[in-house]
Amino acid sequence: MFKISEFSRLSKVSLKTLRYYDQIGILKPRKVDHDTCYRYYSADQLLELNRIFLYKELGFTLPQIIRLLHEDISLKDIQGMFKLKKSEIQHIIQTEQAKLARIEERMQLLEREGQVESDQEIRIKAVDAQQFLSLKARGREEDIPDLFRTFNQLLTKEMRQLAQSPQVVLWKEIEEKEDEFEFEVGYFLTKELSSLPDTFQLRTLPPEPMMATMTFRSDSNFACTACVDLANWIVENNYQVKENEPGREIYLPLSTTQNVQLMEIQIPIINS
């Protein structure tokens, strides 16, 4: 048995907190000396205290924790709770990292004032008609990696064999949502599919005689300002964006570098 001061040092929990936990009944001392009023704790109560802090990390309030302790939840159930909490925290981190990336993009736009770098090549090319297997969703730009993860999990063996390697994103604006787009994520196909699950869409993208394109590495400075630079180039060269045709983004992994892709933005245009 340990005095409360000794238990406090062992558990790294303050005396004030231990006394409060005794008061509300969440962790009562194993024994109280009625003559001296000293509180005594046992070694196994360190494990009880650890479980209390586990529940606190999961976001439960102290009254809720008291009920959970009485329910004697299994270790397997607690591990499941932690996996869910871990997933939530990872999502929050990814969201905040995306916000930081957008802030960095806005800062670079302010610094450069939308001017195209001299070594940044924008060119016009024709694109043939192509079979496009896709998954449609609405969301923000930072949702695209998750959409591809979902898409890839749903692919059948035949689809994997026929899908070409570059990842393709089509995007269109949504009038009622100022911060969201309508996305189609997917792959171009080399041959016809024998069957198509209801989850997917398959259509032929029309040929485009004029696509304004810009290619760059995802870790380059161009990645933050590409759309603005491309828009300025279209205006300065007396072109117009073709109506009712989505813009395209092509993602091709670079084998030499992890987490870096070769990206190409394609905007269908017409002469003014």
Backbone bond lengths (Angstrom), bond angles and torsions (degrees), N, CA, C in turn:
res aa  C-N    CA-C-N  psi(-1)  N-CA   C-N-CA  omega(-1)  CA-C   N-CA-C  phi
1 M - - - 1.457 - - 1.534 109.00 -
2 F 1.320 115.28 144.81 1.458 120.56 -177.74 1.525 109.71 -121.12
3 K 1.324 115.63 138.22 1.464 119.10 170.99 1.525 108.67 -62.77
4 I 1.326 116.14 159.90 1.464 120.20 -176.92 1.530 111.02 -59.55
5 S 1.338 117.69 -35.58 1.471 120.11 179.75 1.526 110.83 -66.71
6 E 1.328 116.67 -39.50 1.462 121.13 178.47 1.524 110.51 -69.24
7 F 1.315 116.19 -41.29 1.467 121.31 178.70 1.532 110.82 -64.21
8 S 1.323 115.41 -36.40 1.465 120.40 177.86 1.528 110.75 -62.30
9 R 1.339 116.86 -43.75 1.467 120.19 179.70 1.524 111.16 -66.10
10 L 1.338 115.79 -41.03 1.466 119.91 -178.96 1.525 112.03 -67.13
11 S 1.314 116.16 -39.00 1.472 120.62 -175.19 1.521 112.99 -90.56
12 K 1.372 115.47 -13.81 1.475 121.26 -175.63 1.531 111.09 59.94
13 V 1.324 114.73 35.61 1.463 122.24 175.98 1.522 107.24 -118.35
14 S 1.318 117.12 134.27 1.462 120.70 -173.57 1.524 112.14 -65.51
15 L 1.336 114.98 156.79 1.462 120.78 176.32 1.523 111.07 -60.28
16 K 1.330 116.00 -39.56 1.463 120.54 -179.61 1.523 110.84 -60.45
17 T 1.348 116.71 -42.70 1.463 120.85 -179.90 1.519 111.23 -66.95
18 L 1.340 117.13 -41.71 1.463 120.30 179.68 1.523 110.94 -63.75
19 R 1.324 116.57 -40.91 1.467 119.39 178.43 1.530 110.69 -65.80
20 Y 1.342 115.88 -38.27 1.473 118.93 178.43 1.526 110.99 -66.55
21 Y 1.332 116.61 -41.06 1.469 120.22 178.17 1.529 111.11 -62.90
22 D 1.328 116.61 -34.85 1.462 120.78 175.28 1.529 110.05 -65.86
23 Q 1.327 115.33 -41.86 1.469 120.81 -177.30 1.526 112.45 -62.67
24 I 1.358 116.62 -42.16 1.473 119.43 -176.74 1.522 111.85 -89.90
25 G 1.343 117.27 -5.36 1.446 120.66 174.44 1.508 116.07 86.60
26 I 1.334 117.63 13.29 1.454 119.01 -178.46 1.533 111.24 -83.07
27 L 1.343 117.21 -31.23 1.465 121.55 175.18 1.526 107.85 -148.41
28 K 1.308 116.03 96.55 1.460 120.82 -178.84 1.528 108.89 -92.36
29 P 1.332 117.80 147.01 1.470 119.58 177.93 1.520 111.30 -59.77
30 R 1.328 114.69 149.91 1.452 118.36 179.66 1.530 110.96 -67.20
31 K 1.346 115.83 -29.02 1.465 120.08 -179.34 1.523 109.10 -151.01
32 V 1.335 116.60 145.25 1.462 122.49 174.45 1.531 107.50 -126.17
33 D 1.319 115.78 124.79 1.462 120.76 177.30 1.524 107.88 -76.00
34 H 1.329 116.74 115.39 1.461 120.51 -174.67 1.523 112.26 -70.14
35 D 1.322 117.70 -21.55 1.461 120.17 178.82 1.525 111.59 -80.08
36 T 1.338 116.12 -43.63 1.473 119.91 -176.42 1.526 113.20 -102.33
37 C 1.357 115.88 -13.68 1.477 122.39 -175.49 1.535 112.71 65.84
38 Y 1.312 116.98 15.43 1.458 120.38 176.72 1.533 108.95 -70.45
39 R 1.325 113.91 139.45 1.471 120.56 176.17 1.531 108.21 -94.52
40 Y 1.327 115.83 139.96 1.459 121.69 178.11 1.539 109.30 -127.24
41 Y 1.333 114.55 136.88 1.464 121.21 -178.56 1.524 109.21 -120.81
42 S 1.316 115.92 151.47 1.466 121.42 177.84 1.526 110.39 -99.49
43 A 1.317 116.61 163.38 1.467 121.67 -177.08 1.525 111.67 -62.82
44 D 1.350 116.63 -36.26 1.459 117.84 -177.45 1.527 112.23 -68.84
45 Q 1.349 117.45 -14.42 1.463 119.21 177.66 1.527 111.94 -74.52
46 L 1.339 116.08 -15.50 1.469 118.34 171.49 1.524 110.39 -62.32
47 L 1.332 116.06 -36.74 1.468 120.10 177.07 1.521 110.89 -68.81
48 E 1.343 116.99 -38.90 1.464 120.20 176.46 1.525 110.63 -61.65
49 L 1.332 115.29 -41.95 1.463 120.10 180.00 1.526 110.35 -65.21
50 N 1.328 115.77 -39.15 1.463 119.50 177.63 1.522 111.15 -61.18
51 R 1.331 116.86 -40.62 1.467 120.21 179.08 1.525 111.11 -65.67
52 I 1.331 116.67 -36.91 1.466 120.32 177.25 1.529 110.03 -59.33
53 F 1.346 115.38 -45.82 1.469 118.71 -179.30 1.523 112.15 -71.54
54 L 1.321 117.64 -27.61 1.461 120.19 172.54 1.520 110.29 -60.88
55 Y 1.339 115.56 -46.68 1.462 119.68 179.63 1.531 111.19 -64.97
56 K 1.351 116.32 -36.47 1.467 119.05 177.63 1.517 110.85 -63.49
57 E 1.345 116.75 -39.72 1.462 120.79 177.70 1.525 111.27 -62.61
58 L 1.330 116.33 -29.21 1.461 120.52 178.75 1.514 112.51 -80.79
59 G 1.330 117.03 -4.11 1.457 120.08 174.88 1.510 115.48 96.79
60 F 1.338 117.56 8.77 1.465 119.54 179.34 1.527 110.23 -79.16
61 T 1.351 115.66 147.78 1.453 121.36 174.73 1.535 109.25 -80.35
62 L 1.343 116.45 164.95 1.463 119.32 -179.69 1.533 112.56 -61.41
63 P 1.346 120.05 -43.71 1.476 118.65 176.18 1.530 112.38 -59.54
64 Q 1.342 116.99 -37.43 1.465 120.01 177.87 1.526 110.75 -67.27
65 I 1.345 116.53 -37.37 1.466 120.44 -179.99 1.523 110.69 -65.04
66 I 1.324 116.76 -38.66 1.466 119.69 178.71 1.529 109.87 -58.48
67 R 1.338 116.23 -44.39 1.472 119.97 179.07 1.525 110.93 -65.00
68 L 1.344 116.55 -40.55 1.471 120.31 -179.77 1.524 111.38 -63.60
69 L 1.329 116.95 -39.65 1.465 120.38 179.57 1.524 110.88 -63.91
70 H 1.323 116.60 -36.33 1.459 120.14 178.56 1.526 111.93 -70.11
71 E 1.353 115.86 -26.04 1.466 119.84 -179.53 1.531 112.30 -79.90
72 D 1.327 117.04 -13.30 1.469 121.61 177.65 1.532 111.68 53.54
73 I 1.330 115.29 59.96 1.465 122.00 -178.93 1.533 109.64 -68.63
74 S 1.321 116.08 140.75 1.457 121.27 -176.22 1.528 111.73 -72.41
75 L 1.334 115.36 159.85 1.464 121.23 178.04 1.531 110.76 -60.44
76 K 1.322 116.53 -38.48 1.464 120.67 -179.94 1.521 110.99 -61.32
77 D 1.344 116.86 -41.10 1.467 120.41 179.19 1.526 110.83 -66.79
78 I 1.337 116.63 -39.24 1.469 119.79 178.80 1.530 110.45 -64.69
79 Q 1.344 116.01 -41.22 1.471 119.47 177.88 1.521 110.83 -61.75
80 G 1.329 116.06 -37.81 1.464 119.47 176.88 1.519 111.73 -63.47
81 M 1.345 116.49 -40.79 1.467 120.79 177.10 1.520 110.79 -61.20
82 F 1.340 115.35 -41.67 1.463 118.78 -178.53 1.527 111.99 -67.92
83 K 1.309 117.10 -35.06 1.466 119.61 177.31 1.522 110.32 -63.70
84 L 1.344 116.42 -41.07 1.464 120.33 177.40 1.524 110.76 -64.37
85 K 1.344 116.14 -43.29 1.463 120.01 179.70 1.522 110.50 -64.59
86 K 1.330 116.72 -40.42 1.458 120.84 178.09 1.517 110.70 -59.97
87 S 1.335 115.95 -42.80 1.462 120.58 178.96 1.523 110.91 -63.06
88 E 1.340 117.02 -41.28 1.466 121.04 178.62 1.526 110.86 -62.36
89 I 1.343 116.32 -44.51 1.462 120.34 -178.98 1.524 111.04 -65.53
90 Q 1.341 116.76 -40.56 1.462 120.13 178.18 1.520 110.80 -61.75
91 H 1.344 115.59 -38.94 1.474 119.27 178.59 1.532 110.27 -65.35
92 I 1.341 116.35 -40.59 1.468 119.77 178.65 1.526 110.34 -63.20
93 I 1.340 116.35 -42.96 1.470 120.63 179.17 1.524 110.59 -61.50
94 Q 1.336 116.57 -44.71 1.464 120.28 179.79 1.527 110.97 -62.78
95 T 1.348 115.96 -39.77 1.466 119.95 178.99 1.520 111.00 -64.23
96 E 1.338 116.52 -44.11 1.456 120.23 -179.80 1.522 111.42 -68.21
97 Q 1.343 117.17 -36.53 1.468 119.73 176.61 1.527 110.59 -64.07
98 A 1.324 116.10 -37.50 1.467 120.06 177.29 1.530 110.40 -64.93
99 K 1.337 116.77 -37.83 1.465 120.31 177.08 1.521 110.58 -63.81
100 L 1.356 116.29 -42.26 1.462 119.94 177.75 1.527 110.99 -61.52
101 A 1.334 115.89 -39.98 1.466 119.82 179.35 1.527 110.57 -63.53
102 R 1.343 116.38 -40.01 1.470 119.45 179.03 1.521 111.08 -67.87
103 I 1.337 116.97 -37.49 1.462 120.01 177.02 1.531 109.79 -62.63
104 E 1.343 115.88 -44.29 1.461 120.36 177.95 1.527 111.00 -60.22
105 E 1.332 116.08 -40.12 1.464 120.59 178.83 1.519 110.77 -62.48
106 R 1.362 116.97 -45.38 1.469 120.01 -179.85 1.525 110.73 -63.64
107 M 1.334 116.86 -38.37 1.461 119.84 179.57 1.523 111.07 -64.84
108 Q 1.337 116.69 -40.84 1.458 119.63 179.41 1.526 110.84 -66.81
109 L 1.326 116.17 -36.34 1.462 119.19 177.11 1.523 110.70 -63.52
110 L 1.330 116.32 -40.86 1.463 119.59 178.61 1.522 111.05 -64.82
111 E 1.330 116.33 -42.43 1.461 120.53 -178.18 1.516 112.10 -66.87
112 R 1.333 116.33 -37.53 1.465 120.14 -175.95 1.512 112.31 -93.74
113 E 1.334 117.09 -15.70 1.461 122.78 -179.39 1.517 111.91 54.41
114 G 1.362 115.96 34.66 1.458 121.01 174.03 1.514 115.66 73.35
115 Q 1.336 118.77 11.67 1.461 120.54 -178.76 1.525 110.64 -79.88
116 V 1.337 116.86 136.22 1.460 121.76 179.95 1.523 109.68 -76.36
117 E 1.318 116.78 132.61 1.459 120.34 177.29 1.524 110.21 -66.59
118 S 1.334 115.59 149.61 1.459 119.93 -175.47 1.525 112.66 -64.62
119 D 1.353 117.94 -29.26 1.457 119.92 -177.96 1.528 112.11 -97.99
120 Q 1.324 117.23 12.87 1.455 121.59 -179.99 1.531 108.91 -94.58
121 E 1.323 116.57 112.46 1.459 121.06 -173.44 1.526 111.70 -91.94
122 I 1.328 115.57 126.98 1.462 122.35 172.17 1.520 106.46 -118.90
123 R 1.328 116.20 129.58 1.451 118.31 -178.41 1.518 110.47 -138.65
124 I 1.324 114.68 162.26 1.466 121.95 178.15 1.526 108.33 -102.53
125 K 1.316 116.23 135.22 1.455 119.52 175.02 1.513 110.38 -144.20
126 A 1.325 115.97 158.75 1.468 122.03 176.26 1.520 109.26 -92.28
127 V 1.319 115.78 145.35 1.464 122.23 -179.96 1.520 108.86 -123.69
128 D 1.331 117.45 129.36 1.464 122.12 179.70 1.527 111.17 -74.56
129 A 1.328 115.28 162.82 1.466 120.79 172.61 1.529 109.06 -63.24
130 Q 1.336 116.52 140.86 1.461 120.45 -176.18 1.526 110.78 -143.10
131 Q 1.348 115.06 142.59 1.458 120.73 173.57 1.528 108.78 -75.76
132 F 1.339 115.64 128.69 1.460 120.36 -173.78 1.522 110.27 -125.45
133 L 1.338 115.88 117.75 1.460 122.93 176.40 1.525 107.50 -97.31
134 S 1.344 116.42 125.06 1.460 117.28 -170.39 1.524 112.39 -145.22
135 L 1.334 112.25 166.50 1.459 123.64 172.99 1.519 105.80 -124.79
136 K 1.329 117.23 127.53 1.465 121.37 -174.93 1.525 109.94 -99.91
137 A 1.333 115.69 141.14 1.465 120.63 178.26 1.519 108.90 -159.14
138 R 1.324 114.97 165.59 1.461 121.47 173.35 1.519 108.93 -113.08
139 G 1.331 116.23 145.05 1.453 118.62 178.97 1.510 111.59 170.31
140 R 1.332 114.30 -164.11 1.463 121.82 179.33 1.520 110.01 -105.47
141 E 1.299 116.19 169.14 1.467 121.02 -176.13 1.521 112.16 -56.72
142 E 1.347 116.05 -37.91 1.467 118.98 -177.78 1.523 113.08 -70.59
143 D 1.347 117.72 -9.88 1.465 120.93 178.26 1.530 112.79 -81.37
144 I 1.339 117.55 -13.25 1.465 120.97 -173.19 1.536 113.09 -58.30
145 P 1.350 120.52 -45.90 1.478 118.45 178.84 1.525 113.16 -57.72
146 D 1.341 117.43 -40.09 1.466 120.02 178.80 1.526 111.03 -66.60
147 L 1.332 117.14 -35.99 1.468 120.33 178.28 1.533 110.25 -63.55
148 F 1.317 116.98 -40.69 1.467 119.88 178.31 1.522 111.54 -68.22
149 R 1.338 117.38 -37.07 1.461 119.31 176.88 1.526 110.38 -61.62
150 T 1.326 116.60 -43.72 1.463 120.69 177.36 1.517 110.70 -63.54
151 F 1.315 116.44 -44.57 1.466 122.30 -179.85 1.529 111.09 -58.47
152 N 1.326 116.09 -48.07 1.467 120.63 -176.91 1.533 112.42 -66.08
153 Q 1.327 116.58 -31.78 1.460 120.04 177.80 1.529 111.81 -68.37
154 L 1.339 116.75 -27.55 1.460 121.39 -176.01 1.525 113.20 -90.52
155 L 1.326 117.38 -10.96 1.464 120.63 -177.24 1.533 111.58 -63.90
156 T 1.325 115.50 137.62 1.458 120.21 173.81 1.533 109.27 -82.88
157 K 1.327 116.54 169.92 1.463 121.06 179.73 1.527 110.41 -61.04
158 E 1.335 117.67 -41.95 1.464 120.90 179.60 1.525 110.90 -63.14
159 M 1.338 116.76 -41.78 1.458 120.53 179.97 1.525 111.08 -61.82
160 R 1.326 116.44 -41.28 1.471 119.92 179.75 1.531 111.40 -62.72
161 Q 1.316 116.53 -35.11 1.460 120.60 -179.21 1.525 111.91 -72.39
162 L 1.339 116.94 -32.28 1.464 120.72 -174.69 1.525 113.62 -95.43
163 A 1.342 117.42 -14.91 1.463 120.42 -177.14 1.525 110.43 -78.47
164 Q 1.334 115.99 133.08 1.458 120.42 176.00 1.524 109.43 -79.22
165 S 1.336 116.16 155.41 1.461 121.04 -168.57 1.531 116.44 -65.23
166 P 1.337 122.70 -38.97 1.466 117.16 -176.34 1.527 111.80 -63.49
167 Q 1.319 115.88 136.58 1.459 120.01 170.67 1.529 108.31 -78.99
168 V 1.332 115.65 140.47 1.469 120.75 -175.74 1.519 109.04 -125.07
169 V 1.326 116.25 135.72 1.465 121.71 175.45 1.523 108.22 -125.47
170 L 1.332 116.29 127.13 1.459 122.25 169.19 1.521 107.14 -104.96
171 W 1.315 117.00 138.04 1.462 118.60 -179.50 1.520 111.40 -139.06
172 K 1.345 112.88 140.90 1.460 121.29 176.91 1.517 108.25 -133.99
173 E 1.332 115.82 149.37 1.449 120.00 178.65 1.532 111.22 -72.80
174 I 1.333 116.02 156.07 1.459 122.23 175.90 1.520 107.56 -119.11
175 E 1.317 117.91 123.75 1.464 121.02 -173.96 1.523 112.34 -64.07
176 E 1.350 116.86 -39.32 1.464 119.07 -174.05 1.529 113.46 -82.54
177 K 1.332 117.93 -6.75 1.461 121.55 -178.54 1.526 108.95 -127.69
178 E 1.336 116.41 108.48 1.462 118.68 -175.03 1.520 113.15 -73.91
179 D 1.345 117.98 -22.76 1.463 120.08 -177.37 1.522 112.87 -111.22
180 E 1.339 118.22 14.05 1.457 121.27 -179.07 1.522 110.68 -128.73
181 F 1.336 114.61 157.65 1.458 121.79 176.48 1.525 108.82 -128.33
182 E 1.329 114.87 165.01 1.459 120.28 170.47 1.524 106.55 -96.87
183 F 1.327 115.56 119.07 1.456 121.05 -177.13 1.520 110.92 -108.31
184 E 1.322 114.62 148.93 1.457 121.91 162.50 1.522 105.98 -126.14
185 V 1.313 116.48 118.50 1.463 120.57 178.53 1.520 108.35 -110.53
186 G 1.330 116.74 140.35 1.456 117.76 -179.50 1.514 113.19 174.47
187 Y 1.352 114.04 -154.93 1.468 121.92 -175.01 1.525 109.41 -139.39
188 F 1.323 115.14 151.42 1.457 120.49 169.27 1.530 108.54 -77.71
189 L 1.333 116.21 145.07 1.463 121.17 -178.27 1.525 111.21 -104.26
190 T 1.324 115.41 146.57 1.462 120.52 178.36 1.531 112.06 -87.96
191 K 1.354 117.03 -24.80 1.468 122.09 -179.73 1.524 109.67 -144.69
192 E 1.339 115.31 171.91 1.466 120.78 177.33 1.528 110.36 -72.43
193 L 1.329 115.58 145.55 1.456 120.81 175.14 1.524 110.30 -84.09
194 S 1.333 116.59 147.17 1.463 120.18 177.00 1.516 111.46 -76.64
195 S 1.343 117.13 -28.88 1.458 121.44 178.13 1.523 108.59 -152.01
196 L 1.344 114.96 156.90 1.467 120.05 -176.88 1.523 109.46 -132.88
197 P 1.345 118.53 114.33 1.465 120.51 175.28 1.531 111.46 -62.33
198 D 1.328 116.26 152.76 1.466 120.85 -176.94 1.518 112.98 -62.33
199 T 1.329 116.86 -23.61 1.467 120.90 -177.65 1.526 112.25 -63.87
200 F 1.336 117.25 -28.91 1.457 121.64 -171.60 1.525 112.04 -102.87
201 Q 1.318 113.74 162.69 1.458 121.65 171.06 1.522 108.45 -118.16
202 L 1.320 116.29 142.73 1.459 121.41 176.15 1.521 107.94 -131.54
203 R 1.319 116.26 123.16 1.458 119.96 179.62 1.518 109.89 -150.51
204 T 1.309 114.19 164.69 1.457 120.26 178.32 1.519 109.02 -97.35
205 L 1.317 116.21 118.02 1.458 119.56 174.72 1.526 108.05 -76.02
206 P 1.332 117.21 132.13 1.463 119.67 -175.83 1.521 112.01 -67.85
207 P 1.326 116.66 156.95 1.474 118.80 174.64 1.525 110.06 -66.94
208 E 1.298 115.72 145.06 1.473 120.60 178.11 1.525 108.05 -121.89
209 P 1.338 117.64 113.71 1.464 119.59 -178.15 1.528 113.29 -69.16
210 M 1.352 116.48 -25.84 1.466 118.52 -179.24 1.531 109.82 -137.25
211 M 1.303 114.73 112.91 1.461 122.18 173.85 1.523 108.22 -118.85
212 A 1.327 117.26 122.47 1.458 120.37 170.49 1.526 107.16 -80.01
213 T 1.332 116.54 122.12 1.470 119.96 -172.34 1.521 111.73 -128.20
214 M 1.307 114.59 149.97 1.456 121.69 174.80 1.526 107.70 -139.73
215 T 1.324 117.54 131.11 1.458 122.75 -178.39 1.520 109.59 -118.53
216 F 1.343 116.22 137.05 1.459 120.35 -177.45 1.533 109.23 -162.06
217 R 1.306 116.63 162.93 1.462 122.08 174.18 1.531 109.15 -79.56
218 S 1.328 115.33 145.68 1.465 119.21 -177.42 1.527 112.78 -66.87
219 D 1.350 117.52 -18.83 1.459 120.03 179.39 1.536 112.29 -98.27
220 S 1.337 117.70 10.19 1.460 120.53 -179.31 1.525 110.32 -88.84
221 N 1.334 115.66 165.42 1.460 120.32 176.69 1.522 111.68 -64.68
222 F 1.343 117.19 -26.05 1.462 120.91 -178.70 1.529 111.72 -64.19
223 A 1.339 117.23 -27.45 1.463 120.62 -174.70 1.519 111.68 -59.19
224 C 1.329 117.56 -33.71 1.464 121.08 -176.87 1.518 113.34 -77.49
225 T 1.335 117.56 -25.34 1.469 120.11 -172.13 1.521 112.90 -120.89
226 A 1.335 117.38 7.74 1.466 121.00 -170.98 1.524 112.58 -57.55
227 C 1.334 117.95 -47.64 1.466 120.44 -176.19 1.525 111.64 -63.49
228 V 1.342 116.40 -41.24 1.464 119.71 178.49 1.523 110.52 -66.06
229 D 1.333 116.79 -43.69 1.461 120.78 179.31 1.523 111.46 -62.12
230 L 1.330 116.06 -40.75 1.457 120.39 179.97 1.524 110.48 -67.38
231 A 1.322 117.34 -41.00 1.464 121.00 178.09 1.526 111.33 -62.13
232 N 1.339 116.59 -43.72 1.465 120.17 178.70 1.524 110.91 -62.52
233 W 1.321 116.73 -40.22 1.469 120.71 -179.89 1.522 110.15 -63.88
234 I 1.328 117.65 -41.97 1.478 121.24 179.67 1.528 110.58 -59.79
235 V 1.332 116.34 -44.74 1.477 120.35 -179.45 1.526 110.87 -67.32
236 E 1.328 116.56 -46.79 1.468 120.93 -176.32 1.522 112.58 -64.89
237 N 1.343 118.00 -25.08 1.459 121.41 -179.05 1.526 112.79 -103.19
238 N 1.337 115.84 17.43 1.471 122.94 172.33 1.530 113.54 60.91
239 Y 1.337 115.70 43.52 1.453 120.40 171.79 1.527 109.11 -112.59
240 Q 1.340 115.38 168.27 1.453 121.77 174.39 1.524 108.99 -128.76
241 V 1.324 115.38 149.53 1.465 119.61 174.91 1.531 108.33 -73.18
242 K 1.314 116.35 131.76 1.462 121.74 -179.90 1.523 110.29 -69.13
243 E 1.321 116.65 128.03 1.464 121.03 -176.93 1.527 111.34 -72.82
244 N 1.326 113.95 150.54 1.474 122.83 173.14 1.527 114.46 63.93
245 E 1.327 116.88 15.94 1.453 120.48 174.43 1.518 108.47 -120.78
246 P 1.330 117.87 124.90 1.460 119.75 -176.17 1.520 112.67 -69.77
247 G 1.334 115.33 149.34 1.447 119.83 170.03 1.524 109.52 -73.10
248 R 1.330 116.40 159.38 1.457 120.87 -177.64 1.526 109.91 -126.67
249 E 1.328 114.54 147.04 1.459 120.93 170.80 1.524 107.78 -127.65
250 I 1.311 115.61 131.96 1.463 122.06 -179.58 1.521 108.45 -113.63
251 Y 1.345 116.29 129.35 1.466 121.85 -178.26 1.528 109.04 -117.98
252 L 1.321 116.28 118.90 1.460 121.33 179.18 1.521 109.29 -122.91
253 P 1.366 118.93 115.63 1.474 120.18 -179.34 1.517 111.86 -60.76
254 L 1.322 115.49 142.87 1.460 121.33 174.13 1.525 107.97 -96.44
255 S 1.324 117.17 118.28 1.466 121.33 -173.94 1.517 112.33 -65.32
256 T 1.328 116.45 -22.76 1.462 119.18 -175.43 1.525 112.95 -82.47
257 T 1.325 117.39 -16.53 1.463 120.25 -173.96 1.516 110.30 -135.65
258 Q 1.317 117.26 129.50 1.458 121.07 178.41 1.523 110.42 -74.81
259 N 1.358 115.11 143.81 1.465 122.88 175.06 1.530 113.49 60.93
260 V 1.326 117.69 17.86 1.458 121.07 175.84 1.512 108.34 -121.89
261 Q 1.333 116.15 134.11 1.458 121.29 -177.89 1.520 110.49 -122.63
262 L 1.334 114.45 155.16 1.453 120.82 169.04 1.519 106.72 -90.31
263 M 1.307 117.57 120.88 1.453 122.13 -174.93 1.520 110.32 -112.89
264 E 1.323 115.89 142.87 1.461 121.09 173.70 1.533 108.56 -131.94
265 I 1.308 115.43 124.73 1.465 121.26 173.79 1.522 107.49 -95.96
266 Q 1.335 116.44 132.50 1.464 122.17 179.69 1.532 109.24 -124.94
267 I 1.329 116.41 123.42 1.461 122.01 178.68 1.529 108.62 -121.17
268 P 1.350 119.01 118.14 1.455 119.80 176.87 1.530 111.16 -67.73
269 I 1.333 116.03 132.05 1.472 120.04 -175.72 1.535 110.20 -131.49
270 I 1.319 114.80 163.26 1.465 123.17 172.95 1.515 108.29 -135.42
271 N 1.329 116.97 163.32 1.446 120.63 176.79 1.525 110.46 -70.82
272 S 1.319 116.50 143.78 1.474 120.78 178.62 1.517 110.54 -66.81
